[in-house]
Amino acid sequence: MELKNNSAVKAAIDAYVSRGEHPGGFVLAVLENDLFAAHCRAGAENTRLLDDIIEYVYNHTPYYCWGSAKATQEWMSGGFRKHGH
């Protein structure tokens, strides 16, 4: 599944994975597995596409760069370099 319906979210996720860029509040909440914060930060379109966004993260990103605040902070602090991204 490609995240075609929301290119801005896809670009934020891809930049996070490849360069360790901060993805913004909504995407960071998704990556940290914080459903409450993700829902609160999502606009109408992102709320509607949340299942697709989660599926994209699960299927198209390394499992060790998401799942908790610790994992995302480590990734943005240089973890992406250690894993060849």
N, C-alpha and C positions, 0 to 999 in steps of 0.2 A: 504494500500500500504506500503510495506516495501521497504526501500531504499537499494536494493540488489546490484545495479550496482555501488555503490560508498561507500564501507565500511568505508573509512577514514572519509568522510563527516558525515556519520551516527554516527560513534564513537565520533566525535567531538560534534555533536549535543547532543547525549545521555550523554556525560560527562558534557557538559554545563548544561543540565537540572538536572541531578542527583547530581552533585557536585559543580556546579557554576564555572567550569573551563572555562578559556578564550578559545573560540573555534577557534581562528585564524581569520585573516583578512577577507577572503572570507565569511566564515560562519557567522561571526559577522555582516557583511554588510547585509546578507540575513535576519538574526534575527532582525536587526534594521530597516528592510523594506527600505533599501537604494539600490534600483535597480541599479542606476548608479555605485556606488562603487562595488556592487556585480559583475556586468558585467565586470568592469575594472580589478577586482582581480581574476576572474575565469579563469582557464585554459580551453583548448578546451573541455575536458571531462565534467567539471563542467558547462560550457556554454550549452553544449548539454543536460545535465541533470537538468538544473535549474528548469524547471517545476516540475520534480519529487521531487527535494529537497524542493521546496516551499510547495508542497502537503504534504510531510512528516512532515514538521514543523507545518503546519496547522492542520493536523489530529492526530499527535502523541506527541505534546508538549502542556503544559498548555498555554492558551492564554495570561496570564499575564506575561510571561517571554520573550516575543518578541513583536515587533511592533514599537519600538522606541529605540533610544540610552538610554533614561532614564530608560526604562523597563529592558534593558540588563544590564546596570550598577547596578541597584538595585538588580537584580537577582544574579550577580556575587559578590555583596557586602554582600551577606548573605540572600537574599530573598528566595533562594531555601530551606534554613533551615526552614523558617517560614511556608512554604507550604508542609512540610513533604517529601521533595525529598532528 
